[in-house]
Amino acid sequence: MPAPLDRRIFVLATVGGLPAVLVAEWVVWRTAWPLPVRILLLLLLLGSWIGCAIAARRSLVNPLHTLANLLTGIRQGDFSLRARGADARDPLGAVFLEYNELGEALLAQHVSALEATALLRRIMEEIDVAVFAFDAEERLQLVNRAGERLLGQPEERMIGHTAQILGLAEARALPPGRTLDATFGGASGRWEVRRGTFRQGGRPMELVVLSDLTRTLREEERLVWQRLVRVLSHEINNSLAPIRSLAGTLTSLLERSPRAPDAESDLRRGLDVIGTRAESLNRFMASYARLARLPAPTPGDVVVADWIQRVVGLEPGASVTVVPGPDLVIHGDGDQLDQVLINLLKNALEAVQGRGAVEVGWRLLDSGMVEVWVRDDGPGLPASANLFVPFFTTKPGGTGIGLALSRQITEAHGGSLVLTNRGDAPGALARIRLPASY
């Protein structure tokens, strides 16, 4: 084992000066000076030699001890220590200057990390989402305030317990993004489960996040009811208002004495109007019932090319161009999908009014979805966000349920329906996206 650095410095300093000291001692001893003077000079030479060796050792060892103490402070998280009197012209001074710069940089990073951690903890405490972190042994290591409220227990009582004991085993077993209907110690309802992984201190951790969907669903339900009541009230009032007015008019005709010669014809016309409005209201309610009672799809294999050709063949006099695509098969209810494509083709044909072209085609997307598109060169879509709102229509005599019904069918098949204006030319573009069957 090598000797310590300070001892090696002392030995090298003494050995290096030994020849000169021996020569000086020999010269002094050979002089004719009195013996006490020679002994005093010899002691002075010997003391100077040893003193210089000790000074050389201290001049190197003491700064190294200082640097070691500064580095210990960094290791223990104290970034405020600085070396004083550092001079760039001195090699050790240059080291101390570099340490001071390093300390400033580490202090700035440490403060930034502390601020980010404090912000993260603040966010974790304030968000209304339950967050749990489990280690590799499935024991809870982190929980926020919302998690405490969810389980009805303080953090101190939960840390270190397994998910099974805490009642979170089912949530950990669900795939990410799925919903869970469950009752916990502090709340019950429907929860969206999200999971992820991270590392803390080099150890793998699993993050489980539970979002309460009950409040959001209730708000959405309230908005749906408001929209439904508004639509029903509007349509019913549109029919009841003329009926009420005509009923009053007819009553006044019946009460007249004597009756006017054309009273009977006025009564017949009024009753015809009342019957017409009643029939309109009946059709409206039947349309709503159809939309509300859409049956679940009866899935089967649907060849996309055959599906499109079959629907296009239902419009023999229409000018619809089929753009060929790849051989694809989807899994769905053929009758319901026919209704979707019929509605879209009908809208496109009504848009061009026999003076434009309608095209339909299909392709396979990189996401594995089959996209069936219908495009026309008509006037395009109106600037309205209510295209899929039931009973909203911009066409005279329209029912306003075709697009709403089409989107409902498409979403029931795990797909989507999007309507946009074409960007390359005038007209509208409808895109049906459905999962491909492999």
DOGUDO-213813 format. One line per 8 residues: number of its first residue (from 1); their letters; for each residue x, y negated, z of C-alpha. Coordinates in nm, 3 decimals, always signed. Example, Ala and Ser with C-alpha at 12.3 -4.5 7.8 and 13.67 -1.06 7.14 Angstrom:
<nodes>
1	AS	+1.230/+0.450/+0.780; +1.367/+0.106/+0.714 .
</nodes>
This chain:
<nodes>
1	MPAPLDRR	+0.000/+0.000/+0.000; +0.160/-0.334/-0.102; +0.240/-0.591/+0.165; +0.010/-0.892/+0.205; +0.076/-1.189/-0.021; +0.179/-1.421/+0.263; +0.438/-1.173/+0.386; +0.577/-1.123/+0.036 .
9	IFVLATVG	+0.608/-1.503/-0.008; +0.790/-1.533/+0.325; +1.030/-1.247/+0.240; +1.104/-1.388/-0.106; +1.169/-1.736/+0.036; +1.405/-1.604/+0.303; +1.589/-1.368/+0.068; +1.623/-1.640/-0.193 .
17	GLPAVLVA	+1.787/-1.879/+0.052; +1.997/-1.617/+0.232; +2.315/-1.643/+0.012; +2.330/-2.021/+0.043; +2.275/-2.006/+0.419; +2.548/-1.742/+0.463; +2.795/-1.951/+0.260; +2.710/-2.264/+0.459 .
25	EWVVWRTA	+2.743/-2.077/+0.788; +3.083/-1.940/+0.684; +3.208/-2.286/+0.579; +3.095/-2.443/+0.907; +3.247/-2.167/+1.113; +3.586/-2.202/+0.937; +3.614/-2.575/+1.011; +3.835/-2.714/+1.292 .
33	WPLPVRIL	+3.541/-2.878/+1.466; +3.481/-2.809/+1.832; +3.295/-2.486/+1.903; +2.976/-2.654/+2.041; +2.949/-2.865/+1.723; +2.991/-2.561/+1.501; +2.728/-2.364/+1.697; +2.484/-2.659/+1.678 .
41	LLLLLLGS	+2.535/-2.689/+1.302; +2.489/-2.315/+1.258; +2.158/-2.328/+1.452; +2.042/-2.627/+1.247; +2.116/-2.443/+0.921; +1.940/-2.131/+1.044; +1.631/-2.328/+1.164; +1.607/-2.523/+0.838 .
49	WIGCAIAA	+1.625/-2.198/+0.642; +1.350/-2.025/+0.842; +1.137/-2.342/+0.852; +1.148/-2.388/+0.475; +1.047/-2.024/+0.423; +0.752/-2.068/+0.659; +0.654/-2.397/+0.488; +0.668/-2.229/+0.144 .
57	RRSLVNPL	+0.444/-1.952/+0.275; +0.190/-2.198/+0.419; +0.186/-2.423/+0.109; +0.051/-2.134/-0.096; -0.146/-1.930/+0.159; -0.348/-2.214/+0.315; -0.506/-2.330/-0.016; -0.586/-1.968/-0.095 .
65	HTLANLLT	-0.761/-1.932/+0.240; -0.957/-2.250/+0.162; -1.056/-2.114/-0.179; -1.161/-1.783/-0.020; -1.384/-1.969/+0.226; -1.541/-2.167/-0.060; -1.611/-1.850/-0.256; -1.761/-1.690/+0.055 .
73	GIRQGDFS	-1.998/-1.985/+0.075; -2.110/-1.924/-0.284; -2.157/-1.553/-0.215; -2.377/-1.639/+0.085; -2.583/-1.888/-0.114; -2.427/-2.213/+0.016; -2.355/-2.419/-0.296; -2.293/-2.747/-0.110 .
81	LRARGADA	-1.927/-2.684/-0.013; -1.665/-2.884/-0.205; -1.285/-2.895/-0.208; -1.142/-3.234/-0.107; -0.830/-3.402/-0.246; -0.815/-3.189/-0.560; -0.561/-3.318/-0.813; -0.563/-3.201/-1.174 .
89	RDPLGAVF	-0.182/-3.241/-1.190; -0.144/-2.965/-0.932; -0.221/-2.607/-1.046; -0.411/-2.531/-0.725; -0.577/-2.871/-0.748; -0.698/-2.783/-1.097; -0.847/-2.461/-0.955; -1.030/-2.663/-0.686 .
97	LEYNELGE	-1.160/-2.907/-0.948; -1.299/-2.617/-1.153; -1.458/-2.476/-0.837; -1.625/-2.812/-0.767; -1.770/-2.817/-1.120; -1.887/-2.457/-1.079; -2.049/-2.545/-0.746; -2.240/-2.835/-0.904 .
105	ALLAQHVS	-2.369/-2.613/-1.185; -2.466/-2.333/-0.948; -2.639/-2.578/-0.714; -2.845/-2.719/-1.002; -2.941/-2.367/-1.115; -3.022/-2.267/-0.758; -3.247/-2.569/-0.706; -3.419/-2.503/-1.039 .
113	ALEATALL	-3.471/-2.137/-0.946; -3.612/-2.235/-0.606; -3.852/-2.482/-0.769; -3.962/-2.223/-1.026; -4.012/-1.964/-0.753; -4.209/-2.210/-0.541; -4.426/-2.298/-0.842; -4.482/-1.929/-0.918 .
121	RRIMEEID	-4.578/-1.858/-0.557; -4.812/-2.156/-0.559; -4.976/-2.035/-0.878; -5.002/-1.682/-0.739; -5.174/-1.816/-0.429; -5.419/-2.042/-0.612; -5.527/-1.832/-0.913; -5.855/-1.647/-0.878 .
129	VAVFAFDA	-5.702/-1.323/-1.007; -5.593/-1.036/-0.782; -5.227/-0.947/-0.839; -5.059/-0.635/-0.696; -4.702/-0.511/-0.746; -4.605/-0.149/-0.675; -4.257/+0.002/-0.658; -4.141/+0.333/-0.807 .
137	EERLQLVN	-4.286/+0.520/-0.506; -4.626/+0.363/-0.579; -4.613/+0.155/-0.262; -4.740/-0.202/-0.256; -4.463/-0.463/-0.241; -4.643/-0.783/-0.343; -4.999/-0.915/-0.323; -5.143/-1.264/-0.363 .
145	RAGERLLG	-5.424/-1.435/-0.176; -5.689/-1.325/-0.425; -5.574/-0.966/-0.374; -5.616/-1.006/+0.001; -5.971/-1.131/-0.049; -6.048/-0.848/-0.290; -5.941/-0.574/-0.050; -6.053/-0.760/+0.262 .
153	QPEERMIG	-5.717/-0.713/+0.437; -5.420/-0.939/+0.515; -5.093/-0.889/+0.334; -4.916/-0.760/+0.645; -5.151/-0.462/+0.669; -5.124/-0.367/+0.302; -4.752/-0.393/+0.224; -4.592/-0.049/+0.207 .
161	HTAQILGL	-4.917/+0.144/+0.156; -4.985/+0.348/-0.156; -5.246/+0.264/-0.418; -5.446/+0.569/-0.309; -5.477/+0.438/+0.046; -5.564/+0.087/-0.074; -5.834/+0.213/-0.313; -5.648/+0.099/-0.627 .
169	AEARALPP	-5.565/+0.443/-0.770; -5.846/+0.428/-1.026; -5.738/+0.080/-1.139; -5.379/+0.199/-1.186; -5.496/+0.497/-1.389; -5.700/+0.293/-1.639; -5.542/+0.185/-1.969; -5.461/-0.188/-1.985 .
177	GRTLDATF	-5.747/-0.410/-2.097; -6.024/-0.176/-1.981; -6.303/-0.273/-1.742; -6.381/-0.113/-1.409; -6.705/-0.115/-1.210; -6.594/-0.073/-0.851; -6.651/-0.180/-0.493; -6.350/-0.281/-0.284 .
185	GGASGRWE	-6.322/-0.380/+0.077; -6.394/-0.747/+0.010; -6.592/-0.757/-0.316; -6.776/-0.551/-0.575; -6.851/-0.601/-0.943; -6.694/-0.552/-1.284; -6.320/-0.604/-1.319; -6.084/-0.627/-1.613 .
193	VRRGTFRQ	-5.766/-0.430/-1.545; -5.430/-0.534/-1.688; -5.096/-0.368/-1.614; -4.733/-0.441/-1.686; -4.380/-0.364/-1.568; -4.093/-0.579/-1.447; -3.773/-0.540/-1.245; -3.696/-0.691/-0.908 .
201	GGRPMELV	-3.352/-0.647/-0.758; -3.274/-0.394/-1.029; -3.570/-0.174/-0.930; -3.865/-0.105/-1.163; -4.198/-0.248/-1.047; -4.551/-0.211/-1.181; -4.784/-0.510/-1.192; -5.161/-0.453/-1.165 .
209	VLSDLTRT	-5.392/-0.750/-1.229; -5.768/-0.740/-1.162; -5.986/-1.016/-1.310; -6.342/-1.060/-1.187; -6.571/-1.052/-1.491; -6.897/-1.080/-1.294; -6.901/-1.459/-1.282; -6.809/-1.490/-1.649 .
217	LREEERLV	-7.072/-1.237/-1.751; -7.336/-1.416/-1.546; -7.248/-1.747/-1.711; -7.262/-1.586/-2.056; -7.593/-1.424/-1.966; -7.730/-1.760/-1.856; -7.620/-1.922/-2.182; -7.779/-1.640/-2.383 .
225	WQRLVRVL	-8.107/-1.681/-2.198; -8.099/-2.057/-2.251; -8.040/-2.011/-2.623; -8.311/-1.746/-2.645; -8.567/-1.958/-2.461; -8.479/-2.258/-2.677; -8.524/-2.060/-3.000; -8.846/-1.893/-2.885 .
233	SHEINNSL	-8.991/-2.220/-2.761; -8.907/-2.394/-3.087; -9.061/-2.127/-3.308; -9.368/-2.071/-3.093; -9.434/-2.444/-3.063; -9.399/-2.480/-3.441; -9.688/-2.238/-3.477; -9.900/-2.338/-3.177 .
241	APIRSLAG	-9.893/-2.711/-3.248; -10.081/-2.693/-3.582; -10.308/-2.421/-3.445; -10.400/-2.639/-3.149; -10.459/-2.940/-3.373; -10.670/-2.744/-3.619; -10.870/-2.583/-3.338; -10.963/-2.929/-3.213 .
249	TLTSLLER	-11.056/-3.043/-3.562; -11.271/-2.736/-3.625; -11.443/-2.776/-3.290; -11.535/-3.133/-3.378; -11.674/-3.014/-3.714; -11.892/-2.756/-3.544; -12.027/-3.012/-3.296; -12.139/-3.255/-3.565 .
257	SPRAPDAE	-12.510/-3.268/-3.631; -12.600/-3.263/-3.906; -12.294/-3.095/-4.060; -12.123/-3.244/-4.361; -12.185/-3.070/-4.695; -11.819/-2.958/-4.716; -11.801/-2.850/-4.352; -11.799/-2.480/-4.440 .
265	SDLRRGLD	-11.509/-2.519/-4.684; -11.316/-2.724/-4.424; -11.377/-2.453/-4.166; -11.250/-2.186/-4.405; -10.936/-2.385/-4.490; -10.868/-2.448/-4.122; -10.911/-2.083/-4.034; -10.683/-1.987/-4.324 .
273	VIGTRAES	-10.414/-2.219/-4.189; -10.455/-2.074/-3.840; -10.428/-1.723/-3.981; -10.118/-1.816/-4.179; -9.946/-1.965/-3.875; -10.043/-1.666/-3.663; -9.898/-1.432/-3.925; -9.580/-1.639/-3.936 .
281	LNRFMASY	-9.551/-1.616/-3.558; -9.610/-1.241/-3.579; -9.332/-1.202/-3.838; -9.101/-1.404/-3.617; -9.164/-1.182/-3.315; -9.125/-0.869/-3.529; -8.789/-0.999/-3.653; -8.677/-1.064/-3.297 .
289	ARLARLPA	-8.789/-0.717/-3.190; -8.591/-0.568/-3.477; -8.279/-0.755/-3.372; -8.322/-0.666/-3.004; -8.393/-0.294/-3.067; -8.109/-0.212/-3.305; -8.045/+0.162/-3.262; -7.699/+0.297/-3.190 .
297	PTPGDVVV	-7.503/+0.399/-3.502; -7.524/+0.760/-3.619; -7.164/+0.801/-3.737; -7.048/+0.999/-4.033; -6.782/+0.978/-4.304; -6.850/+0.693/-4.548; -6.644/+0.669/-4.868; -6.589/+0.298/-4.918 .
305	ADWIQRVV	-6.603/+0.304/-5.298; -6.929/+0.505/-5.299; -7.079/+0.277/-5.034; -7.010/-0.039/-5.235; -7.125/+0.109/-5.565; -7.445/+0.231/-5.402; -7.532/-0.112/-5.258; -7.439/-0.298/-5.576 .
313	GLEPGASV	-7.666/-0.060/-5.769; -7.962/-0.184/-5.565; -7.934/-0.517/-5.753; -7.954/-0.397/-6.117; -8.024/-0.737/-6.268; -7.762/-0.925/-6.067; -7.414/-1.015/-6.187; -7.193/-0.854/-5.923 .
321	TVVPGPDL	-6.835/-0.754/-6.012; -6.675/-0.469/-5.818; -6.298/-0.508/-5.778; -6.155/-0.155/-5.737; -5.950/-0.073/-5.429; -5.774/+0.229/-5.274; -5.949/+0.553/-5.181; -6.057/+0.489/-4.820 .
329	VIHGDGDQ	-6.298/+0.650/-4.577; -6.455/+0.493/-4.270; -6.652/+0.653/-3.988; -6.989/+0.488/-3.945; -7.363/+0.482/-3.997; -7.417/+0.462/-4.372; -7.769/+0.322/-4.349; -7.672/+0.041/-4.114 .
337	LDQVLINL	-7.360/-0.045/-4.314; -7.578/-0.058/-4.627; -7.793/-0.320/-4.455; -7.485/-0.532/-4.375; -7.358/-0.531/-4.733; -7.708/-0.590/-4.871; -7.745/-0.903/-4.656; -7.406/-1.039/-4.763 .
345	LKNALEAV	-7.465/-0.972/-5.135; -7.813/-1.126/-5.112; -7.671/-1.442/-4.953; -7.398/-1.464/-5.220; -7.647/-1.417/-5.506; -7.881/-1.678/-5.362; -7.584/-1.918/-5.331; -7.487/-1.894/-5.700 .
353	QGRGAVEV	-7.856/-1.891/-5.818; -7.770/-1.695/-6.130; -7.517/-1.955/-6.249; -7.206/-1.817/-6.087; -7.011/-1.501/-6.018; -7.017/-1.271/-5.716; -6.732/-1.028/-5.650; -6.694/-0.749/-5.396 .
361	GWRLLDSG	-6.385/-0.544/-5.317; -6.191/-0.374/-5.044; -5.837/-0.312/-4.917; -5.644/-0.154/-4.630; -5.483/-0.396/-4.385; -5.152/-0.344/-4.206; -5.343/-0.317/-3.878; -5.515/+0.000/-4.001 .
369	MVEVWVRD	-5.848/-0.175/-4.059; -6.046/-0.155/-4.381; -6.150/-0.497/-4.510; -6.450/-0.523/-4.743; -6.490/-0.873/-4.889; -6.768/-1.050/-5.074; -6.694/-1.382/-5.242; -6.889/-1.619/-5.462 .
377	DGPGLPAS	-6.829/-1.950/-5.641; -7.136/-2.124/-5.504; -7.148/-2.445/-5.298; -6.988/-2.283/-4.995; -7.095/-2.259/-4.633; -7.252/-2.548/-4.442; -7.044/-2.708/-4.168; -7.232/-2.536/-3.889 .
385	ANLFVPFF	-7.127/-2.328/-3.590; -7.471/-2.164/-3.577; -7.438/-1.926/-3.872; -7.461/-1.621/-3.645; -7.719/-1.768/-3.406; -8.042/-1.564/-3.437; -8.322/-1.741/-3.631; -8.092/-2.022/-3.745 .
393	TTKPGGTG	-8.120/-2.066/-4.123; -8.043/-2.329/-4.384; -8.258/-2.164/-4.654; -8.625/-2.246/-4.705; -8.830/-1.949/-4.593; -8.529/-1.776/-4.439; -8.570/-1.570/-4.122; -8.230/-1.644/-3.974 .
401	IGLALSRQ	-8.163/-1.288/-3.860; -7.964/-1.144/-4.152; -7.619/-1.261/-4.045; -7.689/-1.205/-3.675; -7.804/-0.850/-3.749; -7.506/-0.788/-3.978; -7.254/-0.897/-3.717; -7.429/-0.693/-3.450 .
409	ITEAHGGS	-7.407/-0.380/-3.669; -7.042/-0.446/-3.755; -6.939/-0.495/-3.392; -7.130/-0.180/-3.293; -6.895/+0.003/-3.535; -6.587/-0.145/-3.365; -6.531/-0.403/-3.637; -6.591/-0.769/-3.710 .
417	LVLTNRGD	-6.765/-0.997/-3.960; -6.616/-1.333/-4.055; -6.757/-1.597/-4.293; -6.539/-1.877/-4.428; -6.518/-2.107/-4.726; -6.277/-2.000/-4.997; -5.951/-2.186/-5.000; -5.856/-2.121/-5.363 .
425	APGALARI	-6.188/-2.221/-5.521; -6.539/-2.342/-5.435; -6.760/-2.085/-5.269; -6.784/-1.865/-4.962; -6.593/-1.555/-4.850; -6.737/-1.286/-4.620; -6.501/-1.028/-4.470; -6.612/-0.705/-4.302 .
433	RLPASY	-6.337/-0.529/-4.107; -6.394/-0.172/-3.990; -6.159/+0.097/-3.852; -6.029/+0.333/-4.116; -6.089/+0.708/-4.082; -5.774/+0.915/-4.129 .
</nodes>
